[in-house]
Amino acid sequence: MLDACAELIGEIGYEQVTTTLIARRAKVAIGSLYQFFPDKTAVASALVARNVERYLTELGQRLTDEPPAQWWEAVDTALDLYVELHHSDAGFRALHFGDVVDVHLLDRGRDASGQDNNAVIAEMLGAMLQERFGLGGGRRLTLALTVAVEIADALLKLAFRLGPDDEAEVVGQAKDVIRRYLSQYL
């Protein structure tokens, strides 16, 4: 059902997707879909949760398999993985981390902070960087990573919009911008 939802969002956009279309594409009865999900937002939320879990799991595995010597190598790996998943996974490409559905989607079920999706991702990446590189935490690191994630989000969206001829160059520029920015704080 999640894959069906992702395919449909990629084809016709989130607003046009209905639970009926998801069930039909997944080749399940609509009642079966409703056993697991009360509405299409719940399906999309589950898809985004899967995307985030997969991204962070794969990132953690890559950082374990080939431990970066410096934090900026971890940042490059994080960006490379994001681009790779965008190209290889329809579910990831359709929803990324949920901003298409709801900019506060990832914060549901957490505390009442009202963080947007990018802030939640920045917090998760911050925890990973702190654990692997012994970086000091706190508000300053969280804010710097939040800004870096916003920069990355905007530049990667631009890269994907510009297409294959310019994508690699824009991704390289994104890495450079983020490294320079974060070097002031890490």
VOLUM-547936 format. One record per residue (C-alpha): residue number from 1; x, y negated, z negated. Coordinates in nm, 3 decimals, padded with zeros to 5 digits, m for minus. Last residue first. Example, Ala and Ser with C-alpha at 12.3 -4.5 7.8 and 13.67 -1.06 7.14 Angstrom:
<atoms>
<atom><resi>2</resi><u>01.367</u><v>00.106</v><w>m00.714</w></atom>
<atom><resi>1</resi><u>01.230</u><v>00.450</v><w>m00.780</w></atom>
</atoms>
This chain:
<atoms>
<atom><resi>186</resi><u>03.151</u><v>m02.249</v><w>m01.431</w></atom>
<atom><resi>185</resi><u>02.993</u><v>m02.596</v><w>m01.420</w></atom>
<atom><resi>184</resi><u>03.185</u><v>m02.802</v><w>m01.165</w></atom>
<atom><resi>183</resi><u>03.270</u><v>m02.489</v><w>m00.967</w></atom>
<atom><resi>182</resi><u>02.893</u><v>m02.441</v><w>m00.925</w></atom>
<atom><resi>181</resi><u>02.864</u><v>m02.721</v><w>m00.669</w></atom>
<atom><resi>180</resi><u>03.169</u><v>m02.630</v><w>m00.467</w></atom>
<atom><resi>179</resi><u>03.072</u><v>m02.261</v><w>m00.459</w></atom>
<atom><resi>178</resi><u>02.712</u><v>m02.348</v><w>m00.368</w></atom>
<atom><resi>177</resi><u>02.813</u><v>m02.576</v><w>m00.081</w></atom>
<atom><resi>176</resi><u>03.063</u><v>m02.324</v><w>00.057</w></atom>
<atom><resi>175</resi><u>02.821</u><v>m02.034</v><w>00.037</w></atom>
<atom><resi>174</resi><u>02.550</u><v>m02.241</v><w>00.208</w></atom>
<atom><resi>173</resi><u>02.795</u><v>m02.342</v><w>00.482</w></atom>
<atom><resi>172</resi><u>02.868</u><v>m01.975</v><w>00.549</w></atom>
<atom><resi>171</resi><u>02.494</u><v>m01.901</v><w>00.559</w></atom>
<atom><resi>170</resi><u>02.450</u><v>m02.192</v><w>00.802</w></atom>
<atom><resi>169</resi><u>02.727</u><v>m02.056</v><w>01.027</w></atom>
<atom><resi>168</resi><u>02.588</u><v>m01.703</v><w>01.021</w></atom>
<atom><resi>167</resi><u>02.236</u><v>m01.823</v><w>01.105</w></atom>
<atom><resi>166</resi><u>02.320</u><v>m02.048</v><w>01.399</w></atom>
<atom><resi>165</resi><u>02.278</u><v>m01.819</v><w>01.699</w></atom>
<atom><resi>164</resi><u>02.066</u><v>m01.570</v><w>01.506</w></atom>
<atom><resi>163</resi><u>01.776</u><v>m01.799</v><w>01.432</w></atom>
<atom><resi>162</resi><u>01.730</u><v>m02.157</v><w>01.324</w></atom>
<atom><resi>161</resi><u>01.439</u><v>m02.057</v><w>01.100</w></atom>
<atom><resi>160</resi><u>01.644</u><v>m01.790</v><w>00.920</w></atom>
<atom><resi>159</resi><u>01.928</u><v>m02.034</v><w>00.856</w></atom>
<atom><resi>158</resi><u>01.687</u><v>m02.302</v><w>00.733</w></atom>
<atom><resi>157</resi><u>01.527</u><v>m02.058</v><w>00.490</w></atom>
<atom><resi>156</resi><u>01.878</u><v>m01.965</v><w>00.377</w></atom>
<atom><resi>155</resi><u>01.965</u><v>m02.332</v><w>00.322</w></atom>
<atom><resi>154</resi><u>01.654</u><v>m02.406</v><w>00.117</w></atom>
<atom><resi>153</resi><u>01.679</u><v>m02.095</v><w>m00.100</w></atom>
<atom><resi>152</resi><u>02.054</u><v>m02.137</v><w>m00.152</w></atom>
<atom><resi>151</resi><u>02.010</u><v>m02.498</v><w>m00.265</w></atom>
<atom><resi>150</resi><u>01.725</u><v>m02.400</v><w>m00.497</w></atom>
<atom><resi>149</resi><u>01.935</u><v>m02.111</v><w>m00.634</w></atom>
<atom><resi>148</resi><u>02.226</u><v>m02.349</v><w>m00.696</w></atom>
<atom><resi>147</resi><u>02.001</u><v>m02.599</v><w>m00.877</w></atom>
<atom><resi>146</resi><u>01.868</u><v>m02.323</v><w>m01.102</w></atom>
<atom><resi>145</resi><u>02.222</u><v>m02.197</v><w>m01.155</w></atom>
<atom><resi>144</resi><u>02.333</u><v>m02.541</v><w>m01.272</w></atom>
<atom><resi>143</resi><u>02.029</u><v>m02.573</v><w>m01.499</w></atom>
<atom><resi>142</resi><u>02.085</u><v>m02.232</v><w>m01.658</w></atom>
<atom><resi>141</resi><u>02.456</u><v>m02.301</v><w>m01.703</w></atom>
<atom><resi>140</resi><u>02.387</u><v>m02.636</v><w>m01.876</w></atom>
<atom><resi>139</resi><u>02.104</u><v>m02.496</v><w>m02.089</w></atom>
<atom><resi>138</resi><u>02.310</u><v>m02.228</v><w>m02.249</w></atom>
<atom><resi>137</resi><u>02.540</u><v>m01.953</v><w>m02.146</w></atom>
<atom><resi>136</resi><u>02.914</u><v>m01.925</v><w>m02.161</w></atom>
<atom><resi>135</resi><u>03.056</u><v>m01.710</v><w>m01.886</w></atom>
<atom><resi>134</resi><u>03.186</u><v>m01.369</v><w>m01.983</w></atom>
<atom><resi>133</resi><u>03.233</u><v>m01.269</v><w>m01.621</w></atom>
<atom><resi>132</resi><u>03.011</u><v>m00.962</v><w>m01.586</w></atom>
<atom><resi>131</resi><u>02.759</u><v>m01.027</v><w>m01.864</w></atom>
<atom><resi>130</resi><u>02.738</u><v>m01.401</v><w>m01.811</w></atom>
<atom><resi>129</resi><u>02.705</u><v>m01.354</v><w>m01.434</w></atom>
<atom><resi>128</resi><u>02.419</u><v>m01.104</v><w>m01.479</w></atom>
<atom><resi>127</resi><u>02.241</u><v>m01.324</v><w>m01.732</w></atom>
<atom><resi>126</resi><u>02.277</u><v>m01.619</v><w>m01.500</w></atom>
<atom><resi>125</resi><u>02.139</u><v>m01.415</v><w>m01.210</w></atom>
<atom><resi>124</resi><u>01.828</u><v>m01.340</v><w>m01.414</w></atom>
<atom><resi>123</resi><u>01.786</u><v>m01.703</v><w>m01.519</w></atom>
<atom><resi>122</resi><u>01.839</u><v>m01.825</v><w>m01.163</w></atom>
<atom><resi>121</resi><u>01.577</u><v>m01.575</v><w>m01.040</w></atom>
<atom><resi>120</resi><u>01.327</u><v>m01.706</v><w>m01.298</w></atom>
<atom><resi>119</resi><u>01.408</u><v>m02.065</v><w>m01.197</w></atom>
<atom><resi>118</resi><u>01.357</u><v>m01.974</v><w>m00.831</w></atom>
<atom><resi>117</resi><u>01.015</u><v>m01.826</v><w>m00.907</w></atom>
<atom><resi>116</resi><u>00.885</u><v>m02.131</v><w>m01.089</w></atom>
<atom><resi>115</resi><u>00.901</u><v>m02.148</v><w>m01.464</w></atom>
<atom><resi>114</resi><u>00.574</u><v>m02.208</v><w>m01.650</w></atom>
<atom><resi>113</resi><u>00.733</u><v>m02.157</v><w>m01.990</w></atom>
<atom><resi>112</resi><u>00.444</u><v>m01.951</v><w>m02.125</w></atom>
<atom><resi>111</resi><u>00.661</u><v>m01.646</v><w>m02.187</w></atom>
<atom><resi>110</resi><u>00.680</u><v>m01.365</v><w>m01.936</w></atom>
<atom><resi>109</resi><u>00.377</u><v>m01.180</v><w>m01.800</w></atom>
<atom><resi>108</resi><u>00.353</u><v>m01.412</v><w>m01.505</w></atom>
<atom><resi>107</resi><u>00.681</u><v>m01.595</v><w>m01.447</w></atom>
<atom><resi>106</resi><u>00.755</u><v>m01.416</v><w>m01.119</w></atom>
<atom><resi>105</resi><u>00.442</u><v>m01.556</v><w>m00.952</w></atom>
<atom><resi>104</resi><u>00.500</u><v>m01.919</v><w>m01.045</w></atom>
<atom><resi>103</resi><u>00.558</u><v>m02.043</v><w>m00.688</w></atom>
<atom><resi>102</resi><u>00.256</u><v>m01.842</v><w>m00.577</w></atom>
<atom><resi>101</resi><u>00.203</u><v>m01.631</v><w>m00.267</w></atom>
<atom><resi>100</resi><u>00.461</u><v>m01.755</v><w>m00.018</w></atom>
<atom><resi>99</resi><u>00.695</u><v>m01.833</v><w>m00.307</w></atom>
<atom><resi>98</resi><u>00.704</u><v>m01.465</v><w>m00.398</w></atom>
<atom><resi>97</resi><u>01.067</u><v>m01.364</v><w>m00.421</w></atom>
<atom><resi>96</resi><u>01.118</u><v>m01.276</v><w>m00.056</w></atom>
<atom><resi>95</resi><u>00.757</u><v>m01.236</v><w>00.056</w></atom>
<atom><resi>94</resi><u>00.751</u><v>m01.123</v><w>00.419</w></atom>
<atom><resi>93</resi><u>01.125</u><v>m01.064</v><w>00.465</w></atom>
<atom><resi>92</resi><u>01.142</u><v>m00.854</v><w>00.149</w></atom>
<atom><resi>91</resi><u>00.852</u><v>m00.636</v><w>00.252</w></atom>
<atom><resi>90</resi><u>00.982</u><v>m00.610</v><w>00.609</w></atom>
<atom><resi>89</resi><u>01.320</u><v>m00.486</v><w>00.484</w></atom>
<atom><resi>88</resi><u>01.635</u><v>m00.489</v><w>00.698</w></atom>
<atom><resi>87</resi><u>01.684</u><v>m00.850</v><w>00.802</w></atom>
<atom><resi>86</resi><u>01.579</u><v>m01.025</v><w>00.482</w></atom>
<atom><resi>85</resi><u>01.749</u><v>m00.752</v><w>00.282</w></atom>
<atom><resi>84</resi><u>02.083</u><v>m00.829</v><w>00.451</w></atom>
<atom><resi>83</resi><u>02.043</u><v>m01.204</v><w>00.403</w></atom>
<atom><resi>82</resi><u>01.975</u><v>m01.157</v><w>00.031</w></atom>
<atom><resi>81</resi><u>02.266</u><v>m00.913</v><w>00.004</w></atom>
<atom><resi>80</resi><u>02.505</u><v>m01.163</v><w>00.163</w></atom>
<atom><resi>79</resi><u>02.386</u><v>m01.436</v><w>m00.074</w></atom>
<atom><resi>78</resi><u>02.441</u><v>m01.224</v><w>m00.386</w></atom>
<atom><resi>77</resi><u>02.779</u><v>m01.103</v><w>m00.257</w></atom>
<atom><resi>76</resi><u>02.888</u><v>m01.462</v><w>m00.200</w></atom>
<atom><resi>75</resi><u>02.780</u><v>m01.551</v><w>m00.554</w></atom>
<atom><resi>74</resi><u>02.971</u><v>m01.251</v><w>m00.691</w></atom>
<atom><resi>73</resi><u>03.280</u><v>m01.364</v><w>m00.498</w></atom>
<atom><resi>72</resi><u>03.228</u><v>m01.706</v><w>m00.654</w></atom>
<atom><resi>71</resi><u>03.248</u><v>m01.553</v><w>m01.002</w></atom>
<atom><resi>70</resi><u>03.603</u><v>m01.430</v><w>m00.948</w></atom>
<atom><resi>69</resi><u>03.772</u><v>m01.089</v><w>m00.931</w></atom>
<atom><resi>68</resi><u>03.467</u><v>m00.926</v><w>m00.782</w></atom>
<atom><resi>67</resi><u>03.400</u><v>m00.571</v><w>m00.893</w></atom>
<atom><resi>66</resi><u>03.350</u><v>m00.346</v><w>m00.590</w></atom>
<atom><resi>65</resi><u>03.123</u><v>m00.063</v><w>m00.701</w></atom>
<atom><resi>64</resi><u>02.998</u><v>m00.251</v><w>m01.007</w></atom>
<atom><resi>63</resi><u>02.922</u><v>m00.578</v><w>m00.826</w></atom>
<atom><resi>62</resi><u>02.759</u><v>m00.378</v><w>m00.550</w></atom>
<atom><resi>61</resi><u>02.548</u><v>m00.185</v><w>m00.799</w></atom>
<atom><resi>60</resi><u>02.438</u><v>m00.501</v><w>m00.980</w></atom>
<atom><resi>59</resi><u>02.338</u><v>m00.659</v><w>m00.651</w></atom>
<atom><resi>58</resi><u>02.148</u><v>m00.346</v><w>m00.550</w></atom>
<atom><resi>57</resi><u>01.960</u><v>m00.342</v><w>m00.880</w></atom>
<atom><resi>56</resi><u>01.895</u><v>m00.717</v><w>m00.869</w></atom>
<atom><resi>55</resi><u>01.760</u><v>m00.706</v><w>m00.514</w></atom>
<atom><resi>54</resi><u>01.556</u><v>m00.390</v><w>m00.568</w></atom>
<atom><resi>53</resi><u>01.400</u><v>m00.524</v><w>m00.886</w></atom>
<atom><resi>52</resi><u>01.325</u><v>m00.859</v><w>m00.724</w></atom>
<atom><resi>51</resi><u>01.171</u><v>m00.700</v><w>m00.416</w></atom>
<atom><resi>50</resi><u>00.967</u><v>m00.452</v><w>m00.621</w></atom>
<atom><resi>49</resi><u>00.835</u><v>m00.736</v><w>m00.836</w></atom>
<atom><resi>48</resi><u>00.749</u><v>m00.923</v><w>m00.515</w></atom>
<atom><resi>47</resi><u>00.555</u><v>m00.623</v><w>m00.385</w></atom>
<atom><resi>46</resi><u>00.372</u><v>m00.585</v><w>m00.716</w></atom>
<atom><resi>45</resi><u>00.279</u><v>m00.953</v><w>m00.706</w></atom>
<atom><resi>44</resi><u>00.160</u><v>m00.915</v><w>m00.346</w></atom>
<atom><resi>43</resi><u>m00.070</u><v>m00.630</v><w>m00.447</w></atom>
<atom><resi>42</resi><u>m00.194</u><v>m00.830</v><w>m00.747</w></atom>
<atom><resi>41</resi><u>m00.255</u><v>m01.130</v><w>m00.522</w></atom>
<atom><resi>40</resi><u>m00.453</u><v>m00.904</v><w>m00.288</w></atom>
<atom><resi>39</resi><u>m00.704</u><v>m00.819</v><w>m00.559</w></atom>
<atom><resi>38</resi><u>m00.774</u><v>m00.588</v><w>m00.855</w></atom>
<atom><resi>37</resi><u>m00.482</u><v>m00.355</v><w>m00.774</w></atom>
<atom><resi>36</resi><u>m00.429</u><v>00.008</v><w>m00.871</w></atom>
<atom><resi>35</resi><u>m00.775</u><v>00.164</v><w>m00.866</w></atom>
<atom><resi>34</resi><u>m00.878</u><v>m00.116</v><w>m00.628</w></atom>
<atom><resi>33</resi><u>m00.656</u><v>00.030</v><w>m00.356</w></atom>
<atom><resi>32</resi><u>m00.816</u><v>00.369</v><w>m00.399</w></atom>
<atom><resi>31</resi><u>m01.161</u><v>00.211</v><w>m00.375</w></atom>
<atom><resi>30</resi><u>m01.062</u><v>00.053</v><w>m00.043</w></atom>
<atom><resi>29</resi><u>m00.996</u><v>00.403</v><w>00.090</w></atom>
<atom><resi>28</resi><u>m00.641</u><v>00.465</v><w>00.204</w></atom>
<atom><resi>27</resi><u>m00.479</u><v>00.447</v><w>00.547</w></atom>
<atom><resi>26</resi><u>m00.220</u><v>00.192</v><w>00.433</w></atom>
<atom><resi>25</resi><u>m00.323</u><v>m00.036</v><w>00.721</w></atom>
<atom><resi>24</resi><u>m00.693</u><v>00.009</v><w>00.636</w></atom>
<atom><resi>23</resi><u>m00.632</u><v>m00.048</v><w>00.266</w></atom>
<atom><resi>22</resi><u>m00.429</u><v>m00.364</v><w>00.333</w></atom>
<atom><resi>21</resi><u>m00.690</u><v>m00.494</v><w>00.580</w></atom>
<atom><resi>20</resi><u>m00.968</u><v>m00.438</v><w>00.328</w></atom>
<atom><resi>19</resi><u>m00.762</u><v>m00.604</v><w>00.054</w></atom>
<atom><resi>18</resi><u>m00.742</u><v>m00.910</v><w>00.273</w></atom>
<atom><resi>17</resi><u>m00.452</u><v>m01.077</v><w>00.455</w></atom>
<atom><resi>16</resi><u>m00.523</u><v>m01.403</v><w>00.637</w></atom>
<atom><resi>15</resi><u>m00.380</u><v>m01.629</v><w>00.366</w></atom>
<atom><resi>14</resi><u>m00.062</u><v>m01.423</v><w>00.339</w></atom>
<atom><resi>13</resi><u>00.039</u><v>m01.455</v><w>00.701</w></atom>
<atom><resi>12</resi><u>m00.065</u><v>m01.262</v><w>01.011</w></atom>
<atom><resi>11</resi><u>00.224</u><v>m01.032</v><w>01.103</w></atom>
<atom><resi>10</resi><u>00.466</u><v>m01.065</v><w>00.814</w></atom>
<atom><resi>9</resi><u>00.183</u><v>m01.070</v><w>00.563</w></atom>
<atom><resi>8</resi><u>00.041</u><v>m00.760</v><w>00.730</w></atom>
<atom><resi>7</resi><u>00.369</u><v>m00.570</v><w>00.717</w></atom>
<atom><resi>6</resi><u>00.424</u><v>m00.659</v><w>00.354</w></atom>
<atom><resi>5</resi><u>00.073</u><v>m00.552</v><w>00.254</w></atom>
<atom><resi>4</resi><u>00.116</u><v>m00.220</v><w>00.434</w></atom>
<atom><resi>3</resi><u>00.449</u><v>m00.169</v><w>00.259</w></atom>
<atom><resi>2</resi><u>00.287</u><v>m00.234</v><w>m00.077</w></atom>
<atom><resi>1</resi><u>00.000</u><v>00.000</v><w>00.000</w></atom>
</atoms>
